[in-house]
Amino acid sequence: MSKADDFVLVTRRGRRRKEDRRSLNGNAVTSRVTVEQDREVDHELLLRTLDKAVVEVGDASFTRFVFSRLTESLAVLGSDGISEIICYGLGQFSQYRSSRCQLALLLCLRARYEPARVHVYDPAFRPEEVRALRTLGLVVIETNEEGKRVVQRDRTTLVYMPHCSRQLTNNFLYANWGDGLSGCILLANSLSATVDDCLRRDVLNTAGYILRIRPYVTEIRLENCFVYEEVFNDLNIHIFTRQELLKVPQDFWRSKEEPRYLTKDVEFVTATQ
């Protein structure tokens, strides 16, 4: 993460530790200051900073592009709007620009589809970040559901997972496995890239449900035109139309085993982490 991406709001001074990043030949490449995690976040300053981020993201052509593609997606699905938004994986937005911008987009989505209820979760949230989210009117999920939240079939749900692991997306698909996926819109890392860019063995082990549903997904590419290229890169819209889901084999939905991951290095999945 670039130095420009670091941002900490504090009310008291914490300890600092200087770290040198060195190349393989021992020469110093960059030097940065790492801020200790015991610092307190200034609540009011954080809210003002988020307000500025919402203005910046709301005025961006990328956001208008997302809105346009979501409108087209809802029309294809025959839906009159989004009733609920679930968001995983924002990270510590009090410190990092990318996380703040991703949260700002979530707030723009909430405003556009008001009165949609917004549920949000990340195990990395700090207490003051949870407080800020609640001040903003978002519902903070209390426990790590490992992405296995079951959405209601009688409403359209937007699931927003910026830069989340493929295991998390896989868990969400598992929990909602069935033709009820037609009521879901995934704003997440490209599912096609997840399948195409990994070894088939790795996909089978970590993203089996993504692999199975991929032929029946309509993936809508988003042009990465945001000013900070790293914030929304690889983010696409995915919809599951009834027309495509009718093409699945007869026993397609019956095979539903809970995912088990061999690796311990699974970001934001295991509830015992």
ZITA-V458801 format. One record per helix or strand of 2 or more residues. SS is the DSSP state (H for helix, E for strand). FROM is the first residue (numbers start at 0). TO is the last residue. If there is no record, write none. Layout:
ss from to
SS FROM TO
SS FROM TO
//
This chain:
ss from to
H 2 4
E 15 21
E 27 34
H 42 57
H 60 76
E 83 87
H 96 111
E 116 120
H 126 134
E 138 139
E 156 160
H 165 174
H 178 182
E 183 188
H 190 195
H 199 205
H 207 215
E 217 219
E 234 238
H 241 244
//
